[in-house]
Amino acid sequence: MASNPNHIDVANLPNTTPAGPSSPQLEKDAARAMSSTDSWKPSLGRKQSYHMQDKKHALQMSGVQDLKESPGFTERK
């Protein structure tokens, strides 16, 4: 596969393992971090974040949602 300059031959890479915590304090911190990570569950009722333009659009739409007629404004759902 020498014809592809972006190809990395992973079979010939040295086998390295990441270094673990090297002190009792680092071990405690790592254990606490893993405990928090393992116990995390996604919030199913969470509200999606919006871009500023989306917030502005939602604000503008909330002002016209109760109108029966909206001449010149046609983005109602």
All heavy atoms as a GROMACS GRO file, in nm:
protein
  589
    1MET      N    1   0.082  -0.121   0.000
    1MET     CA    2   0.000   0.000   0.000
    1MET      C    3   0.086   0.126   0.000
    1MET      O    4   0.047   0.226   0.053
    1MET     CB    5  -0.091   0.002   0.122
    1MET     CG    6  -0.190  -0.107   0.128
    1MET     SD    7  -0.350  -0.031   0.121
    1MET     CE    8  -0.453  -0.171   0.109
    2ALA      N    9   0.200   0.121  -0.056
    2ALA     CA   10   0.291   0.235  -0.060
    2ALA      C   11   0.239   0.345  -0.151
    2ALA      O   12   0.285   0.457  -0.144
    2ALA     CB   13   0.430   0.190  -0.105
    3SER      N   14   0.140   0.315  -0.235
    3SER     CA   15   0.088   0.416  -0.327
    3SER      C   16   0.004   0.521  -0.257
    3SER      O   17  -0.017   0.629  -0.309
    3SER     CB   18   0.007   0.348  -0.438
    3SER     OG   19  -0.104   0.284  -0.380
    4ASN      N   20  -0.046   0.493  -0.138
    4ASN     CA   21  -0.128   0.588  -0.063
    4ASN      C   22  -0.042   0.656   0.043
    4ASN      O   23  -0.006   0.595   0.142
    4ASN     CB   24  -0.246   0.516   0.003
    4ASN     CG   25  -0.340   0.611   0.073
    4ASN    OD1   26  -0.313   0.729   0.085
    4ASN    ND2   27  -0.452   0.559   0.119
    5PRO      N   28  -0.009   0.786   0.024
    5PRO     CA   29   0.078   0.854   0.121
    5PRO      C   30   0.013   0.874   0.257
    5PRO      O   31   0.082   0.898   0.356
    5PRO     CB   32   0.109   0.988   0.054
    5PRO     CG   33  -0.004   1.009  -0.041
    5PRO     CD   34  -0.049   0.873  -0.086
    6ASN      N   35  -0.120   0.863   0.267
    6ASN     CA   36  -0.190   0.882   0.394
    6ASN      C   37  -0.210   0.752   0.471
    6ASN      O   38  -0.265   0.752   0.580
    6ASN     CB   39  -0.325   0.948   0.371
    6ASN     CG   40  -0.311   1.088   0.316
    6ASN    OD1   41  -0.220   1.160   0.354
    6ASN    ND2   42  -0.399   1.126   0.225
    7HIS      N   43  -0.167   0.640   0.413
    7HIS     CA   44  -0.185   0.510   0.478
    7HIS      C   45  -0.082   0.491   0.588
    7HIS      O   46   0.036   0.516   0.570
    7HIS     CB   47  -0.172   0.398   0.374
    7HIS     CG   48  -0.183   0.262   0.435
    7HIS    ND1   49  -0.303   0.212   0.480
    7HIS    CD2   50  -0.090   0.167   0.460
    7HIS    CE1   51  -0.282   0.092   0.530
    7HIS    NE2   52  -0.153   0.062   0.519
    8ILE      N   53  -0.128   0.445   0.703
    8ILE     CA   54  -0.039   0.412   0.815
    8ILE      C   55  -0.046   0.263   0.837
    8ILE      O   56  -0.153   0.207   0.859
    8ILE     CB   57  -0.080   0.487   0.943
    8ILE    CG1   58  -0.071   0.637   0.922
    8ILE    CG2   59   0.005   0.443   1.060
    8ILE    CD1   60  -0.123   0.718   1.037
    9ASP      N   61   0.068   0.198   0.831
    9ASP     CA   62   0.075   0.054   0.851
    9ASP      C   63   0.080   0.026   1.001
    9ASP      O   64   0.185   0.031   1.064
    9ASP     CB   65   0.198  -0.003   0.781
    9ASP     CG   66   0.200  -0.154   0.782
    9ASP    OD1   67   0.099  -0.214   0.826
    9ASP    OD2   68   0.300  -0.212   0.740
   10VAL      N   69  -0.037  -0.001   1.061
   10VAL     CA   70  -0.044  -0.019   1.206
   10VAL      C   71   0.019  -0.149   1.252
   10VAL      O   72   0.053  -0.164   1.369
   10VAL     CB   73  -0.190  -0.011   1.257
   10VAL    CG1   74  -0.245   0.128   1.239
   10VAL    CG2   75  -0.278  -0.113   1.189
   11ALA      N   76   0.037  -0.244   1.162
   11ALA     CA   77   0.099  -0.371   1.201
   11ALA      C   78   0.245  -0.351   1.242
   11ALA      O   79   0.298  -0.428   1.322
   11ALA     CB   80   0.090  -0.470   1.085
   12ASN      N   81   0.312  -0.248   1.189
   12ASN     CA   82   0.453  -0.225   1.219
   12ASN      C   83   0.477  -0.120   1.327
   12ASN      O   84   0.591  -0.084   1.352
   12ASN     CB   85   0.528  -0.186   1.092
   12ASN     CG   86   0.535  -0.302   0.994
   12ASN    OD1   87   0.538  -0.418   1.033
   12ASN    ND2   88   0.535  -0.270   0.865
   13LEU      N   89   0.371  -0.070   1.389
   13LEU     CA   90   0.389   0.028   1.496
   13LEU      C   91   0.431  -0.043   1.625
   13LEU      O   92   0.389  -0.157   1.650
   13LEU     CB   93   0.259   0.105   1.522
   13LEU     CG   94   0.216   0.202   1.414
   13LEU    CD1   95   0.081   0.263   1.451
   13LEU    CD2   96   0.318   0.311   1.394
   14PRO      N   97   0.514   0.021   1.708
   14PRO     CA   98   0.552  -0.044   1.834
   14PRO      C   99   0.432  -0.056   1.927
   14PRO      O  100   0.343   0.028   1.927
   14PRO     CB  101   0.657   0.050   1.892
   14PRO     CG  102   0.640   0.179   1.821
   14PRO     CD  103   0.575   0.149   1.688
   15ASN      N  104   0.428  -0.162   2.004
   15ASN     CA  105   0.319  -0.186   2.097
   15ASN      C  106   0.346  -0.105   2.224
   15ASN      O  107   0.433  -0.138   2.303
   15ASN     CB  108   0.308  -0.335   2.130
   15ASN     CG  109   0.186  -0.364   2.216
   15ASN    OD1  110   0.103  -0.277   2.236
   15ASN    ND2  111   0.178  -0.484   2.264
   16THR      N  112   0.272   0.003   2.242
   16THR     CA  113   0.288   0.086   2.360
   16THR      C  114   0.158   0.089   2.437
   16THR      O  115   0.050   0.090   2.379
   16THR     CB  116   0.329   0.230   2.324
   16THR    OG1  117   0.227   0.286   2.240
   16THR    CG2  118   0.460   0.234   2.251
   17THR      N  119   0.168   0.089   2.566
   17THR     CA  120   0.050   0.101   2.650
   17THR      C  121   0.063   0.231   2.727
   17THR      O  122   0.172   0.270   2.769
   17THR     CB  123   0.039  -0.017   2.749
   17THR    OG1  124   0.158  -0.022   2.826
   17THR    CG2  125   0.019  -0.147   2.676
   18PRO      N  126  -0.049   0.302   2.746
   18PRO     CA  127  -0.042   0.428   2.818
   18PRO      C  128  -0.002   0.404   2.964
   18PRO      O  129  -0.040   0.303   3.024
   18PRO     CB  130  -0.183   0.485   2.810
   18PRO     CG  131  -0.270   0.373   2.767
   18PRO     CD  132  -0.183   0.269   2.701
   19ALA      N  133   0.076   0.495   3.017
   19ALA     CA  134   0.120   0.485   3.156
   19ALA      C  135   0.003   0.514   3.248
   19ALA      O  136  -0.076   0.605   3.223
   19ALA     CB  137   0.233   0.582   3.182
   20GLY      N  138  -0.010   0.437   3.354
   20GLY     CA  139  -0.117   0.457   3.450
   20GLY      C  140  -0.075   0.554   3.558
   20GLY      O  141   0.034   0.612   3.553
   21PRO      N  142  -0.162   0.576   3.656
   21PRO     CA  143  -0.128   0.666   3.766
   21PRO      C  144  -0.001   0.620   3.838
   21PRO      O  145   0.023   0.501   3.852
   21PRO     CB  146  -0.249   0.657   3.859
   21PRO     CG  147  -0.359   0.605   3.774
   21PRO     CD  148  -0.295   0.520   3.669
   22SER      N  149   0.079   0.716   3.880
   22SER     CA  150   0.208   0.680   3.940
   22SER      C  151   0.218   0.718   4.087
   22SER      O  152   0.323   0.706   4.146
   22SER     CB  153   0.321   0.748   3.862
   22SER     OG  154   0.304   0.888   3.864
   23SER      N  155   0.110   0.766   4.146
   23SER     CA  156   0.112   0.798   4.288
   23SER      C  157  -0.024   0.763   4.349
   23SER      O  158  -0.123   0.753   4.278
   23SER     CB  159   0.142   0.947   4.309
   23SER     OG  160   0.030   1.025   4.276
   24PRO      N  161  -0.029   0.746   4.480
   24PRO     CA  162  -0.158   0.715   4.545
   24PRO      C  163  -0.265   0.822   4.517
   24PRO      O  164  -0.381   0.790   4.496
   24PRO     CB  165  -0.125   0.708   4.693
   24PRO     CG  166   0.020   0.675   4.698
   24PRO     CD  167   0.080   0.741   4.576
   25GLN      N  168  -0.225   0.949   4.515
   25GLN     CA  169  -0.322   1.056   4.489
   25GLN      C  170  -0.376   1.046   4.346
   25GLN      O  171  -0.496   1.061   4.323
   25GLN     CB  172  -0.259   1.194   4.512
   25GLN     CG  173  -0.356   1.310   4.492
   25GLN     CD  174  -0.474   1.306   4.587
   25GLN    OE1  175  -0.459   1.277   4.705
   25GLN    NE2  176  -0.593   1.333   4.536
   26LEU      N  177  -0.288   1.021   4.250
   26LEU     CA  178  -0.332   1.006   4.112
   26LEU      C  179  -0.422   0.884   4.097
   26LEU      O  180  -0.519   0.888   4.020
   26LEU     CB  181  -0.212   0.996   4.018
   26LEU     CG  182  -0.134   1.124   3.996
   26LEU    CD1  183  -0.011   1.097   3.910
   26LEU    CD2  184  -0.220   1.230   3.930
   27GLU      N  185  -0.394   0.778   4.169
   27GLU     CA  186  -0.479   0.659   4.165
   27GLU      C  187  -0.617   0.690   4.220
   27GLU      O  188  -0.719   0.647   4.165
   27GLU     CB  189  -0.415   0.545   4.242
   27GLU     CG  190  -0.295   0.485   4.173
   27GLU     CD  191  -0.229   0.374   4.253
   27GLU    OE1  192  -0.292   0.324   4.349
   27GLU    OE2  193  -0.116   0.338   4.220
   28LYS      N  194  -0.625   0.766   4.331
   28LYS     CA  195  -0.754   0.805   4.388
   28LYS      C  196  -0.831   0.893   4.290
   28LYS      O  197  -0.952   0.875   4.270
   28LYS     CB  198  -0.734   0.880   4.520
   28LYS     CG  199  -0.700   0.790   4.637
   28LYS     CD  200  -0.667   0.863   4.764
   28LYS     CE  201  -0.757   0.976   4.799
   28LYS     NZ  202  -0.721   1.042   4.926
   29ASP      N  203  -0.761   0.990   4.228
   29ASP     CA  204  -0.826   1.078   4.131
   29ASP      C  205  -0.877   1.000   4.010
   29ASP      O  206  -0.989   1.024   3.962
   29ASP     CB  207  -0.730   1.187   4.084
   29ASP     CG  208  -0.697   1.288   4.194
   29ASP    OD1  209  -0.772   1.292   4.294
   29ASP    OD2  210  -0.598   1.361   4.178
   30ALA      N  211  -0.797   0.905   3.963
   30ALA     CA  212  -0.839   0.823   3.849
   30ALA      C  213  -0.960   0.738   3.885
   30ALA      O  214  -1.054   0.725   3.806
   30ALA     CB  215  -0.723   0.736   3.801
   31ALA      N  216  -0.960   0.679   4.004
   31ALA     CA  217  -1.072   0.597   4.048
   31ALA      C  218  -1.199   0.681   4.060
   31ALA      O  219  -1.308   0.637   4.021
   31ALA     CB  220  -1.040   0.530   4.181
   32ARG      N  221  -1.185   0.802   4.115
   32ARG     CA  222  -1.302   0.891   4.128
   32ARG      C  223  -1.356   0.931   3.991
   32ARG      O  224  -1.477   0.932   3.968
   32ARG     CB  225  -1.264   1.015   4.208
   32ARG     CG  226  -1.385   1.103   4.240
   32ARG     CD  227  -1.344   1.231   4.301
   32ARG     NE  228  -1.261   1.298   4.200
   32ARG     CZ  229  -1.173   1.392   4.225
   32ARG    NH1  230  -1.154   1.434   4.345
   32ARG    NH2  231  -1.103   1.447   4.129
   33ALA      N  232  -1.266   0.962   3.897
   33ALA     CA  233  -1.308   0.999   3.762
   33ALA      C  234  -1.380   0.884   3.693
   33ALA      O  235  -1.483   0.903   3.629
   33ALA     CB  236  -1.188   1.044   3.679
   34MET      N  237  -1.326   0.764   3.708
   34MET     CA  238  -1.390   0.647   3.646
   34MET      C  239  -1.525   0.618   3.710
   34MET      O  240  -1.620   0.579   3.643
   34MET     CB  241  -1.299   0.525   3.656
   34MET     CG  242  -1.178   0.533   3.565
   34MET     SD  243  -1.218   0.566   3.391
   34MET     CE  244  -1.311   0.421   3.350
   35SER      N  245  -1.536   0.639   3.840
   35SER     CA  246  -1.663   0.618   3.909
   35SER      C  247  -1.769   0.713   3.855
   35SER      O  248  -1.882   0.674   3.830
   35SER     CB  249  -1.643   0.640   4.059
   35SER     OG  250  -1.767   0.649   4.124
   36SER      N  251  -1.731   0.840   3.838
   36SER     CA  252  -1.825   0.938   3.785
   36SER      C  253  -1.863   0.905   3.641
   36SER      O  254  -1.979   0.917   3.601
   36SER     CB  255  -1.764   1.079   3.789
   36SER     OG  256  -1.741   1.118   3.921
   37THR      N  257  -1.766   0.862   3.563
   37THR     CA  258  -1.791   0.830   3.423
   37THR      C  259  -1.880   0.708   3.411
   37THR      O  260  -1.973   0.706   3.331
   37THR     CB  261  -1.658   0.804   3.350
   37THR    OG1  262  -1.577   0.921   3.362
   37THR    CG2  263  -1.679   0.772   3.204
   38ASP      N  264  -1.853   0.606   3.490
   38ASP     CA  265  -1.931   0.483   3.483
   38ASP      C  266  -2.075   0.503   3.529
   38ASP      O  267  -2.166   0.435   3.483
   38ASP     CB  268  -1.865   0.372   3.566
   38ASP     CG  269  -1.736   0.323   3.503
   38ASP    OD1  270  -1.716   0.345   3.382
   38ASP    OD2  271  -1.654   0.264   3.576
   39SER      N  272  -2.098   0.594   3.623
   39SER     CA  273  -2.232   0.613   3.676
   39SER      C  274  -2.314   0.716   3.598
   39SER      O  275  -2.431   0.736   3.627
   39SER     CB  276  -2.224   0.655   3.823
   39SER     OG  277  -2.163   0.782   3.835
   40TRP      N  278  -2.254   0.781   3.500
   40TRP     CA  279  -2.324   0.885   3.424
   40TRP      C  280  -2.430   0.823   3.335
   40TRP      O  281  -2.409   0.722   3.269
   40TRP     CB  282  -2.226   0.963   3.337
   40TRP     CG  283  -2.292   1.069   3.256
   40TRP    CD1  284  -2.326   1.194   3.296
   40TRP    CD2  285  -2.335   1.059   3.120
   40TRP    NE1  286  -2.385   1.265   3.194
   40TRP    CE2  287  -2.392   1.182   3.084
   40TRP    CE3  288  -2.330   0.958   3.025
   40TRP    CZ2  289  -2.444   1.206   2.959
   40TRP    CZ3  290  -2.383   0.983   2.900
   40TRP    CH2  291  -2.439   1.105   2.868
   41LYS      N  292  -2.548   0.881   3.335
   41LYS     CA  293  -2.657   0.840   3.247
   41LYS      C  294  -2.708   0.965   3.176
   41LYS      O  295  -2.719   1.071   3.236
   41LYS     CB  296  -2.772   0.778   3.327
   41LYS     CG  297  -2.733   0.655   3.405
   41LYS     CD  298  -2.720   0.536   3.315
   41LYS     CE  299  -2.693   0.411   3.394
   41LYS     NZ  300  -2.562   0.356   3.380
   42PRO      N  301  -2.740   0.954   3.047
   42PRO     CA  302  -2.790   1.072   2.975
   42PRO      C  303  -2.927   1.114   3.027
   42PRO      O  304  -3.007   1.031   3.070
   42PRO     CB  305  -2.799   1.025   2.830
   42PRO     CG  306  -2.811   0.877   2.839
   42PRO     CD  307  -2.736   0.836   2.963
   43SER      N  308  -2.953   1.242   3.023
   43SER     CA  309  -3.082   1.295   3.063
   43SER      C  310  -3.175   1.292   2.942
   43SER      O  311  -3.153   1.363   2.844
   43SER     CB  312  -3.066   1.438   3.114
   43SER     OG  313  -3.192   1.495   3.140
   44LEU      N  314  -3.278   1.210   2.949
   44LEU     CA  315  -3.367   1.193   2.834
   44LEU      C  316  -3.456   1.316   2.812
   44LEU      O  317  -3.499   1.340   2.701
   44LEU     CB  318  -3.452   1.068   2.851
   44LEU     CG  319  -3.372   0.938   2.861
   44LEU    CD1  320  -3.465   0.819   2.884
   44LEU    CD2  321  -3.288   0.916   2.736
   45GLY      N  322  -3.483   1.394   2.916
   45GLY     CA  323  -3.569   1.509   2.902
   45GLY      C  324  -3.492   1.638   2.879
   45GLY      O  325  -3.547   1.747   2.892
   46ARG      N  326  -3.366   1.628   2.843
   46ARG     CA  327  -3.283   1.746   2.830
   46ARG      C  328  -3.324   1.828   2.709
   46ARG      O  329  -3.365   1.777   2.609
   46ARG     CB  330  -3.137   1.699   2.822
   46ARG     CG  331  -3.051   1.764   2.725
   46ARG     CD  332  -2.916   1.697   2.727
   46ARG     NE  333  -2.812   1.734   2.641
   46ARG     CZ  334  -2.813   1.800   2.529
   46ARG    NH1  335  -2.923   1.847   2.482
   46ARG    NH2  336  -2.707   1.825   2.459
   47LYS      N  337  -3.313   1.960   2.723
   47LYS     CA  338  -3.348   2.051   2.615
   47LYS      C  339  -3.225   2.076   2.529
   47LYS      O  340  -3.116   2.100   2.580
   47LYS     CB  341  -3.398   2.184   2.673
   47LYS     CG  342  -3.448   2.280   2.568
   47LYS     CD  343  -3.504   2.405   2.631
   47LYS     CE  344  -3.551   2.501   2.523
   47LYS     NZ  345  -3.601   2.624   2.579
   48GLN      N  346  -3.244   2.068   2.399
   48GLN     CA  347  -3.134   2.087   2.306
   48GLN      C  348  -3.085   2.231   2.309
   48GLN      O  349  -3.164   2.324   2.320
   48GLN     CB  350  -3.181   2.052   2.164
   48GLN     CG  351  -3.076   2.067   2.057
   48GLN     CD  352  -2.963   1.970   2.073
   48GLN    OE1  353  -2.984   1.856   2.110
   48GLN    NE2  354  -2.842   2.013   2.047
   49SER      N  355  -2.955   2.249   2.300
   49SER     CA  356  -2.898   2.383   2.292
   49SER      C  357  -2.926   2.441   2.153
   49SER      O  358  -2.938   2.368   2.056
   49SER     CB  359  -2.747   2.377   2.314
   49SER     OG  360  -2.719   2.327   2.441
   50TYR      N  361  -2.934   2.571   2.146
   50TYR     CA  362  -2.964   2.637   2.020
   50TYR      C  363  -2.853   2.732   1.981
   50TYR      O  364  -2.781   2.786   2.064
   50TYR     CB  365  -3.093   2.721   2.032
   50TYR     CG  366  -3.218   2.638   2.043
   50TYR    CD1  367  -3.284   2.627   2.163
   50TYR    CD2  368  -3.268   2.573   1.933
   50TYR    CE1  369  -3.400   2.553   2.173
   50TYR    CE2  370  -3.384   2.498   1.943
   50TYR     CZ  371  -3.449   2.489   2.062
   50TYR     OH  372  -3.563   2.415   2.073
   51HIS      N  373  -2.842   2.753   1.852
   51HIS     CA  374  -2.756   2.860   1.802
   51HIS      C  375  -2.828   2.992   1.826
   51HIS      O  376  -2.950   2.995   1.845
   51HIS     CB  377  -2.730   2.843   1.653
   51HIS     CG  378  -2.647   2.724   1.620
   51HIS    ND1  379  -2.513   2.720   1.644
   51HIS    CD2  380  -2.681   2.605   1.566
   51HIS    CE1  381  -2.466   2.603   1.605
   51HIS    NE2  382  -2.566   2.531   1.558
   52MET      N  383  -2.756   3.101   1.825
   52MET     CA  384  -2.816   3.232   1.851
   52MET      C  385  -2.927   3.262   1.750
   52MET      O  386  -3.031   3.316   1.786
   52MET     CB  387  -2.707   3.339   1.848
   52MET     CG  388  -2.752   3.466   1.915
   52MET     SD  389  -2.815   3.429   2.079
   52MET     CE  390  -2.725   3.540   2.175
   53GLN      N  391  -2.908   3.226   1.622
   53GLN     CA  392  -3.011   3.252   1.521
   53GLN      C  393  -3.137   3.172   1.551
   53GLN      O  394  -3.248   3.221   1.530
   53GLN     CB  395  -2.959   3.217   1.382
   53GLN     CG  396  -2.862   3.317   1.327
   53GLN     CD  397  -2.817   3.279   1.188
   53GLN    OE1  398  -2.803   3.161   1.156
   53GLN    NE2  399  -2.794   3.379   1.105
   54ASP      N  400  -3.122   3.049   1.599
   54ASP     CA  401  -3.238   2.967   1.632
   54ASP      C  402  -3.314   3.026   1.750
   54ASP      O  403  -3.437   3.025   1.753
   54ASP     CB  404  -3.196   2.825   1.664
   54ASP     CG  405  -3.141   2.752   1.542
   54ASP    OD1  406  -3.176   2.791   1.430
   54ASP    OD2  407  -3.062   2.659   1.562
   55LYS      N  408  -3.241   3.077   1.849
   55LYS     CA  409  -3.307   3.142   1.964
   55LYS      C  410  -3.384   3.264   1.918
   55LYS      O  411  -3.497   3.287   1.959
   55LYS     CB  412  -3.204   3.184   2.068
   55LYS     CG  413  -3.150   3.071   2.150
   55LYS     CD  414  -3.059   3.125   2.257
   55LYS     CE  415  -3.008   3.015   2.345
   55LYS     NZ  416  -2.921   3.062   2.451
   56LYS      N  417  -3.322   3.344   1.830
   56LYS     CA  418  -3.388   3.464   1.779
   56LYS      C  419  -3.514   3.426   1.701
   56LYS      O  420  -3.619   3.488   1.718
   56LYS     CB  421  -3.291   3.540   1.689
   56LYS     CG  422  -3.346   3.668   1.633
   56LYS     CD  423  -3.242   3.738   1.546
   56LYS     CE  424  -3.301   3.860   1.480
   56LYS     NZ  425  -3.206   3.923   1.389
   57HIS      N  426  -3.505   3.322   1.619
   57HIS     CA  427  -3.620   3.279   1.541
   57HIS      C  428  -3.733   3.230   1.632
   57HIS      O  429  -3.850   3.262   1.612
   57HIS     CB  430  -3.580   3.168   1.443
   57HIS     CG  431  -3.689   3.126   1.353
   57HIS    ND1  432  -3.760   3.011   1.374
   57HIS    CD2  433  -3.740   3.183   1.242
   57HIS    CE1  434  -3.853   2.999   1.280
   57HIS    NE2  435  -3.842   3.102   1.198
   58ALA      N  436  -3.698   3.152   1.734
   58ALA     CA  437  -3.799   3.103   1.828
   58ALA      C  438  -3.866   3.219   1.901
   58ALA      O  439  -3.987   3.219   1.923
   58ALA     CB  440  -3.736   3.006   1.927
   59LEU      N  441  -3.787   3.319   1.939
   59LEU     CA  442  -3.843   3.436   2.006
   59LEU      C  443  -3.938   3.511   1.915
   59LEU      O  444  -4.049   3.550   1.954
   59LEU     CB  445  -3.730   3.529   2.053
   59LEU     CG  446  -3.773   3.656   2.125
   59LEU    CD1  447  -3.843   3.621   2.255
   59LEU    CD2  448  -3.653   3.744   2.150
   60GLN      N  449  -3.899   3.530   1.789
   60GLN     CA  450  -3.985   3.600   1.694
   60GLN      C  451  -4.112   3.520   1.666
   60GLN      O  452  -4.221   3.577   1.656
   60GLN     CB  453  -3.910   3.626   1.563
   60GLN     CG  454  -3.802   3.729   1.578
   60GLN     CD  455  -3.715   3.741   1.454
   60GLN    OE1  456  -3.710   3.650   1.371
   60GLN    NE2  457  -3.645   3.852   1.442
   61MET      N  458  -4.100   3.390   1.654
   61MET     CA  459  -4.217   3.307   1.626
   61MET      C  460  -4.312   3.306   1.745
   61MET      O  461  -4.434   3.299   1.727
   61MET     CB  462  -4.174   3.164   1.592
   61MET     CG  463  -4.103   3.152   1.459
   61MET     SD  464  -4.195   3.218   1.320
   61MET     CE  465  -4.331   3.105   1.315
   62SER      N  466  -4.260   3.313   1.867
   62SER     CA  467  -4.348   3.312   1.984
   62SER      C  468  -4.436   3.437   1.987
   62SER      O  469  -4.546   3.433   2.041
   62SER     CB  470  -4.267   3.301   2.112
   62SER     OG  471  -4.192   3.419   2.135
   63GLY      N  472  -4.390   3.544   1.926
   63GLY     CA  473  -4.469   3.666   1.923
   63GLY      C  474  -4.582   3.664   1.822
   63GLY      O  475  -4.677   3.741   1.833
   64VAL      N  476  -4.576   3.575   1.723
   64VAL     CA  477  -4.680   3.572   1.620
   64VAL      C  478  -4.759   3.442   1.620
   64VAL      O  479  -4.845   3.422   1.536
   64VAL     CB  480  -4.619   3.593   1.479
   64VAL    CG1  481  -4.558   3.731   1.467
   64VAL    CG2  482  -4.522   3.485   1.444
   65GLN      N  483  -4.733   3.352   1.714
   65GLN     CA  484  -4.800   3.222   1.711
   65GLN      C  485  -4.950   3.231   1.736
   65GLN      O  486  -5.024   3.145   1.691
   65GLN     CB  487  -4.735   3.127   1.810
   65GLN     CG  488  -4.755   3.164   1.955
   65GLN     CD  489  -4.676   3.074   2.047
   65GLN    OE1  490  -4.599   2.991   2.001
   65GLN    NE2  491  -4.694   3.092   2.176
   66ASP      N  492  -4.995   3.334   1.806
   66ASP     CA  493  -5.138   3.344   1.837
   66ASP      C  494  -5.216   3.427   1.736
   66ASP      O  495  -5.337   3.439   1.747
   66ASP     CB  496  -5.156   3.405   1.977
   66ASP     CG  497  -5.099   3.314   2.085
   66ASP    OD1  498  -5.100   3.191   2.065
   66ASP    OD2  499  -5.053   3.367   2.187
   67LEU      N  500  -5.150   3.484   1.637
   67LEU     CA  501  -5.218   3.564   1.536
   67LEU      C  502  -5.294   3.475   1.439
   67LEU      O  503  -5.246   3.370   1.399
   67LEU     CB  504  -5.117   3.649   1.458
   67LEU     CG  505  -5.041   3.755   1.538
   67LEU    CD1  506  -4.940   3.824   1.445
   67LEU    CD2  507  -5.136   3.856   1.597
   68LYS      N  508  -5.415   3.518   1.402
   68LYS     CA  509  -5.494   3.444   1.304
   68LYS      C  510  -5.442   3.471   1.164
   68LYS      O  511  -5.436   3.383   1.082
   68LYS     CB  512  -5.642   3.482   1.313
   68LYS     CG  513  -5.704   3.455   1.448
   68LYS     CD  514  -5.713   3.306   1.473
   68LYS     CE  515  -5.779   3.282   1.607
   68LYS     NZ  516  -5.749   3.160   1.666
   69GLU      N  517  -5.406   3.595   1.137
   69GLU     CA  518  -5.349   3.633   1.009
   69GLU      C  519  -5.218   3.701   1.033
   69GLU      O  520  -5.201   3.774   1.129
   69GLU     CB  521  -5.442   3.731   0.935
   69GLU     CG  522  -5.567   3.668   0.881
   69GLU     CD  523  -5.648   3.766   0.797
   69GLU    OE1  524  -5.594   3.872   0.761
   69GLU    OE2  525  -5.764   3.736   0.772
   70SER      N  526  -5.125   3.673   0.945
   70SER     CA  527  -4.995   3.738   0.959
   70SER      C  528  -4.946   3.780   0.820
   70SER      O  529  -4.870   3.710   0.758
   70SER     CB  530  -4.894   3.645   1.025
   70SER     OG  531  -4.894   3.522   0.957
   71PRO      N  532  -4.997   3.896   0.771
   71PRO     CA  533  -4.959   3.938   0.637
   71PRO      C  534  -4.809   3.959   0.625
   71PRO      O  535  -4.747   4.025   0.708
   71PRO     CB  536  -5.035   4.069   0.617
   71PRO     CG  537  -5.071   4.115   0.751
   71PRO     CD  538  -5.080   3.993   0.838
   72GLY      N  539  -4.750   3.897   0.523
   72GLY     CA  540  -4.609   3.913   0.498
   72GLY      C  541  -4.521   3.821   0.580
   72GLY      O  542  -4.401   3.819   0.560
   73PHE      N  543  -4.578   3.745   0.667
   73PHE     CA  544  -4.498   3.656   0.750
   73PHE      C  545  -4.553   3.516   0.732
   73PHE      O  546  -4.662   3.484   0.778
   73PHE     CB  547  -4.506   3.700   0.897
   73PHE     CG  548  -4.397   3.642   0.981
   73PHE    CD1  549  -4.272   3.703   0.985
   73PHE    CD2  550  -4.419   3.528   1.057
   73PHE    CE1  551  -4.170   3.650   1.062
   73PHE    CE2  552  -4.315   3.476   1.136
   73PHE     CZ  553  -4.192   3.538   1.138
   74THR      N  554  -4.478   3.427   0.665
   74THR     CA  555  -4.535   3.300   0.627
   74THR      C  556  -4.464   3.179   0.688
   74THR      O  557  -4.478   3.070   0.642
   74THR     CB  558  -4.529   3.284   0.474
   74THR    OG1  559  -4.392   3.294   0.433
   74THR    CG2  560  -4.613   3.390   0.405
   75GLU      N  561  -4.387   3.198   0.794
   75GLU     CA  562  -4.312   3.086   0.851
   75GLU      C  563  -4.386   3.014   0.964
   75GLU      O  564  -4.325   2.946   1.044
   75GLU     CB  565  -4.178   3.136   0.905
   75GLU     CG  566  -4.082   3.171   0.797
   75GLU     CD  567  -3.943   3.187   0.853
   75GLU    OE1  568  -3.893   3.094   0.919
   75GLU    OE2  569  -3.885   3.293   0.832
   76ARG      N  570  -4.514   3.024   0.968
   76ARG     CA  571  -4.588   2.956   1.075
   76ARG      C  572  -4.591   2.808   1.049
   76ARG      O  573  -4.595   2.762   0.938
   76ARG     CB  574  -4.728   3.011   1.082
   76ARG     CG  575  -4.727   3.158   1.123
   76ARG     CD  576  -4.862   3.209   1.143
   76ARG     NE  577  -4.917   3.143   1.261
   76ARG     CZ  578  -5.034   3.172   1.311
   76ARG    NH1  579  -5.110   3.262   1.256
   76ARG    NH2  580  -5.077   3.110   1.417
   77LYS      N  581  -4.592   2.731   1.156
   77LYS     CA  582  -4.599   2.583   1.143
   77LYS      C  583  -4.740   2.536   1.155
   77LYS      O  584  -4.822   2.585   1.221
   77LYS     CB  585  -4.512   2.518   1.251
   77LYS     CG  586  -4.367   2.543   1.227
   77LYS     CD  587  -4.286   2.469   1.330
   77LYS     CE  588  -4.138   2.492   1.304
   77LYS     NZ  589  -4.054   2.426   1.396
   0.00000   0.00000   0.00000
